[in-house]
Amino acid sequence: GDARVRGQTGVVSERRGSYPFIDFRLLNNTTLSGEIGTKKKVKRLLSFQRYFHASRLLRGIVPQASLYLLDEDYLGQARHMLSKVGMWDFDIFLFDRLTNGNSLVTLLCHLFNVHGLIHHFQLDMVTLHRFFVMVQEDYHSQNPYHNAVHAADVTQAMHCYLREPKLANFLTPSDIMLGLLAAAAHDVDHPGVNQPFLIKTKHHLASLYQNISVLENHHWRSTIGMLRESRLLAHLPQEVTQNIEQQLGSLILATDINRQNEFLIRLKSHLDNQDLSLEDAQDRHFMLQIALKCADICNPCRVWDLSKQWSERVCEEFYRQGDLEQKFELEISPLCNQQKDTIPSIQIGFMTYIVEPLFERWAQFTGNTPLSENMLNHLRRNKAKWRSLLHKQHSSSRSNDHSGQVTGSQEQTLNEEETP
C-alpha cells in the first residue's frame, strides 16, 4: 500500500486508493482474532480495505454521487439550507441527510460558485464535481468522527471565517480557493486512529514521514494525488499549480495538534505587537492557517445539540482505538480508555487547554465580531453543561460505590469533596 508518484515538481505524492484503513469489521472478526499477533499482520489488516478500494478504481469502477436520486422535497430543503450556509447554527448533520450523504460535494459546488471561483479559475464543472467526489469518497464513512461530514462541517466553518470583515477585505480568489480546498481535504483518508498508534505499530506511513505530522502529511499528499489525477488545474501554468500544492500542504500541516503552541505563540506575538499586515501574502497565509485550525476544532463553539453530537462521535473514535490497542496488547493511549476517560472530562480538558486559548485570540484578531462573541458564548455554555454532567457522573458513581449506605463520616467527606 506504499504506492507513490513523483510529479514534475519532485514532490512525492501518494496515489489515491493505496492507503491504510482500519476496518473494524475485519479486526473484530473472530476467525481472524486468533491468528493476529504480530505487527506485520496488524499492518496487513490496516492496508487491506484501501487496497481493495484501489483495485476497484483501477478497474474503472468509480463510485458516483447519488445526489440526483433524491426526492425533490429533499433537494428543495437542501437548497433552502444552502441559502443560509453562512449562519453559525447551520446543521451539517441535517444537510448530510437531505443530500443523501453528499454534504461535502454539494457544499463545495455551492461555495465555489458563490465565491466566483469557477469563473475566476476557468474550472471545468464536470471535472470539478468529479474531483469533489474523489475527495468525499476518500473519507471513511465507518469513522464516527473523521469522515466526510466532519470535512463538510469544517468547510462550512471556514466559509464563515472567510467572511469575517478583518479577513474578507484582503482575501484574493486564490486565498479563498486554498482555504476551502484545505478545509475539505484536511483529514482525507483518515484511518480512524492517531499518530502514536501508527508509530507504535510501525505502520508504513509513520516510516514514510519519519514520525512527524504523519497523518497531516498523508492528508496533504493524498490531496495532491487526487488533484493531479483529476487534472482539475491542468490548464493553469505549472508554477501556479506548484504554488497551490505547496500552500495546501502548509495549511493542512498547520492542523497538527502537536503544533498548537507554536501557532498560538506566533499569533499572540502578532496581536500584541499589532504587526499583522494582511496586504502581505505571508501574513494572509498565516491567518488562513489560524482560520483552518479554528474551523477544525470549532465543535465546542457550536450550539449544544450539534456540539454534543460531535463530542460523542470523537470519543467513540477514541474508544475504538483503545479497544483495538487492548486487543493487540498495546498500551492504551491517553483519552482512549472508555473505563477511565469519560466524555465530559475529555471535553472539559479539550475546551480548557486547546479551544479556549485559540478562540480568544481569534476573537481578538477579528475585533470581537458578532460571530466571535457567539462562538465564545457557546463555548462557555457548553463547558458549563459538560461540568454539570461530570458532576452528575461523580455523584452517581459515589452512590453506586456506597450502595446507598453512607455513614455520617462518609457523608461529611462527600460534602467536603463537592465544595469548590
Buried (B, 14 or more C-beta within 10 A) or exposed (E): BEEEBEBEBEBBBBBBBBBBBBBEEBBEEEEEEEEBEEEEEBBEBBBBBBBEBBEEBEEEEEEEBEBEEBEEEBBEBBEEBBEEBBEBEBBBBBBBBBBBBBBBBBBBBBBBBBBEBBEBBEBBEEBBBBBBBBBBBBBBEBBBBBBBBBBBBBBBBBBBBBBBEBBEEBBEEBBBBBBBBBBBBBBBBBBBBBBBBBBBBEBBBBEBBEEEBBBBBBBBBBBBBBBBBBEBBEEBEEEEBBBBBBBBBBBBBBBBEEBBEEBBEEBBEBBEEEEBEBEEEEBBBBBBBBBBBBBBBBBBBBBBEBBBBBBBBBBBBBBBBBBBBBEBEBEBBBBBBBEEBBBBBBBBBBBEEBBBBBBEBBBBBBEEBEBBEBBBEBBBEBBEBBBEBBEEBBEEEBEEEEEEEBEEEEEEEBEEEEEE
